Amino acid sequence: MISERMKNLHPYVPGEQPKDRVYIKLNANENPYPPSPVVTEAVCKAAEKYAEKMALYPDPDSNELKAAIAQMLNKCGGVLARAELTGGKENGSGAEVTPSEGDKLPFTVTPDMIYCGNGSDEVLSFVFYGFFDSDRELVVPEHTYSFYPVYCGFYGIPMDKVPLNSDWTLNKEKMLKDANEKNSSIIFANPNAPTSIGLTKDEVREMIKAAPKDRVFVVDEAYVDFGGESCISLLAEFKNLVIVRTFSKSLCGAGMRLGYVVSSPELVNHITTVKNSLNHFPVDFMAQQAGIAACSDVGYYAECAKSVAFERDEFIDFLRERGWFVLDSQTNFIFCKKDGVPGEETYRKIKEEGILVRHFNTPGIEEFLRITIGTHEQMTELKRVMENI
Ligand SMILES: *Cc1c(COP(=O)(O)O)cnc(C)c1O
C-alpha cells in the first residue's frame, strides 16, 4: 500500500521522553530553565484577552515575530552567552543588552532577512527542498545533526558524508574539495553536534570563500548562543549563506516549536515560496505571541546561557579530573567517553539512577555519551551518580 517514496524514509529517533518515571532529563539538549516570565504573561494575556484570534488564521509570515527576532539579534550580536547586561533583575530579566566587542554586527539585521517556521527542523526541511538537488551529493560531516540524512532520504538528495579529523573537528579541506568537484552545497552545525566543537567565524569565512559561489552554504547555529561564534556578520560578505537558528535550545522554547533563518532577503523569499507551497501557516498564533515576548527579554535568556556555560565548564573539569575524555564544548551539552567504560552500559547505569543522557549506536561514536547541561542542582546530582559508577 505504501508509495515508492516511503521506502526511502528513515525517520529521526528523538531522545526518549519516558512517562513511567520522573527523570532528570539531560538527553535532548533542552534548556533546563523555563521561559522568561514575560512569555508566560504574554501567553496568558493572549488566551484571555485575544481568544477570538485563535478562531482566525495567524499572520502567515509572522511579520511581528520577524521584527522581534531581528531586534533580538541586533541586541546580542547572535551569541547570548557573551552579551553584556546592565540593570535588570537578578535573573537578567529586563536588563539592557549589548553585544560583546567581538560579536558586534557590521550592519543592522532587518526583518526581511528573517524567515520563521515551525521549529528549525521544519525550516531545515524547506531549505533542503529549496536549495539542494537530487543530481549532486550534498556535502555533510559524517557525524553531525542526524536530521540531515533524514531529509536527504525524504527529498531524494544524495549525500557525501565526509569523515571528521582524528581530533573530531570538521575536515574542512575534504569538504571543500568534494563540494567543488561536484559543485554542490555544504551543510553543518556550528558548533557541531554531537561533537560540541565549533569553527571560528574566520574559519567559516575561509570555507565560504573557497566553496562554490552559486550554491547555498548552510550553517546551523542551533547551539551558538552558548559560546560559539555566530556567522551572521558574514551575511555582509556572502549572498549564498543561509544561517538556521532555533528557539529550542537557548531560548528555553523547545515546546513552542519556533525556528528561523537569517539570510539575504532573496534567499528568504525562496524559502517563503517553499513554505507557501506546502503549509501556508506554519507558526500558530500562540507561538507567535510567545516568540515575540521571548525576544523582548533578551537579558533573561543571556543570563540562562551564561549559567549553562558556567555549569558546562565546571562539569568538563570534573570529568577530566576523573579520567574522562571530553571534547571542548561551546554548546549546552558535552560529548565524552572513558576507556574501558562502554557508552551504552554507562547510559543504562545513569538511567537506573534517575537521569537520562543520550547514547548513540552510530558506528564510530558508540563509546561516547552526549550529556545535556542542566541546572546547578541537576549537575550536582549527575556528578554524584557518575562518581559512583
Ligand atoms: C535541536 C537542533 C535543531 C532542531 O531544533 P528545533 O527548532 O527544535 O526543530 C536543529 N539543528 C540542530 C543541530 C539541533 O541540535
The ligand as a MOL file (V3000), in Angstrom:
LIG
                    3D

  0  0  0     0  0            999 V3000
M  V30 BEGIN CTAB
M  V30 COUNTS 15 15 0 0 0
M  V30 BEGIN ATOM
M  V30 1 C 17.9410 20.7580 18.2040 0
M  V30 2 C 18.5240 21.0250 16.8560 0
M  V30 3 C 17.7350 21.5050 15.8170 0
M  V30 4 C 16.2250 21.4510 15.8620 0
M  V30 5 O 15.6420 22.3710 16.5600 0
M  V30 6 P 14.0530 22.5740 16.5460 0
M  V30 7 O 13.9830 24.0410 16.3510 0
M  V30 8 O 13.5950 22.1240 17.8680 0
M  V30 9 O 13.4190 21.8410 15.4240 0
M  V30 10 C 18.3310 21.8420 14.6260 0
M  V30 11 N 19.6530 21.6760 14.4500 0
M  V30 12 C 20.4380 21.1820 15.4080 0
M  V30 13 C 21.8860 20.9960 15.1470 0
M  V30 14 C 19.8910 20.8330 16.6340 0
M  V30 15 O 20.6480 20.2820 17.5750 0
M  V30 END ATOM
M  V30 BEGIN BOND
M  V30 1 1 1 2
M  V30 2 1 2 3
M  V30 3 2 2 14
M  V30 4 1 3 4
M  V30 5 2 3 10
M  V30 6 1 4 5
M  V30 7 1 5 6
M  V30 8 2 6 7
M  V30 9 1 6 8
M  V30 10 1 6 9
M  V30 11 1 10 11
M  V30 12 2 11 12
M  V30 13 1 12 13
M  V30 14 1 12 14
M  V30 15 1 14 15
M  V30 END BOND
M  V30 END CTAB
M  END
